[in-house]
């Protein structure tokens, strides 16, 4: 079994955003970075599948040199190898361009299972995995929250308001996963140490002409006025009155 | 022409489809353009004449196309777009709509703006769109350079208006589908047992975050919720990543988006990932010991202090009130 998991490096934004003076991007000065949440679960799923069925897993990202940090995190958790499609200009890559670069890279690598996040935390494009699947002529189910491999088949479930939608695909296949499919592990110290020794394969992808061009980022209007009801236990009488006023009691 | 891909459920248009039709009609008015739509399914033909004000509705009726069949729907839509040559294609920004239009986009090698909330028209042409980033905590203005312009509309970005005007021409479209177009399709639907009030149904949601410190502390939230009208308990990503609560309780960008009358955020700092999930709450009451916590910038009411002292006192106070 050969599993590919594609991830995205995103800033760890915490409580709010600062934009760069030209409003073109999020100011990431002083921010840490992380693997985007759905992809963190995709990494965990890849590791679990290999632990259960044997084989190897590969983590791939398109991003700056610094994205090695996220690839190392995946390696530390148990992924076998890593590929970095290195470009410092990653913010000018639209979903179509990213998908094409990934498809070209992995086309002849013989993966049985390709996992993506349903959408990245920052761009929310909902399409890279679906695009790669079509470019490789593979079937794809998006937004899955359960996955089971049986022989050469994958049984995946989507969580809908009506219930669990069950899909069954022959491998090779592509899935985009959603957080909730598992609870990702933390890397062990031993994992972190041994991940340092694994070489990361670096390639320089060629970006095709963009189909999208960002003009600017802006913050949406927020219209709440804070009223402090009090401090500590002295506030509870006032809170209870407010709860009654709001119809909660 | 503006072309709308419609999502249906049980032979009816979904609310996001109606919102998308409203947005498309509005855009068409600004562009001085016509609106057409595509309906695919089994037993959906009767819907076509109800789409008043549209010039034309293309209908694909096929018993094999009950529910969403991804590759077949993408093939049909891509063929219709190639034939009809619209300048803009809109679909609802739902799970189905985003999946569907992404598949169309790659088939036709086009850009796609998902989760749009607004349009900017200049000199009679669609110049750029506004779309959600970070689940809606940031907005991006973006130009779609490829043609036709593909976009999905963020649910709730516009409210659906009744369709008025003349009846559309109904075109029956026949397509050839092969086995390949059905290689991805739902095999079965396993209904879930319903337990208690869901986060989206609750009128009051009590959410807990890092400040709770452990799974045990959520009992305080359960007790508080038990005393409030139609209340449910939710959690942040920190709480679900630590296994304090199941992921189904998570409120946020990668969890559930809630819109209760009141959201009580306890021990929650207010990370944007979480706030995106609760920003549609009518009122937000935050309890946090850190007066500088970002949650206080996005709440209506604030209580500063240790939740482990405040919650037991509040529970006692409510019990007293209810007993009286």
Interface residues (C-beta under 8 A of the other chain):
Chain A: X13 X14 X15 X16 X17 X26 X37 X38 X94 X95 X96 X99 X119 X121 X122 X123 X124 X125 X126 X127 X130 X131 X134 X135 X139 X140 X141 X142 X143 X157 X158 X160 X162 X163 X164 X165 X166 X167 X168 X169 X170 X178 X179 X180 X183 X184 X210 X211 X212 X213 X214 X215 X216 X217 X218 X219 X220 X222 X224 X225 X226 X227 X228 X229 X230 X231 X232 X233 X235 X236 X237 X239 X240 X242 X243 X244 X246 X247 X248 X249
Chain B: X70 X71 X95 X98 X99 X102 X103 X105 X106 X107 X109 X110 X111 X112 X113 X114 X115 X128 X131 X132 X133 X134 X135 X136 X137 X138 X139 X140 X141 X142 X143 X144 X145 X146 X152 X183 X184 X185 X186 X187 X188 X189 X190 X191 X192 X203 X204 X227 X228 X229 X231 X237 X240 X241 X243 X247 X248 X250 X253 X254 X255 X261 X262 X269 X270 X271 X272 X273 X279 X283 X284 X285 X293 X294 X295 X296 X297 X298 X299 X300 X301 X302 X303 X304 X305 X306 X309 X310 X313 X314 X316 X317 X318 X321 X322
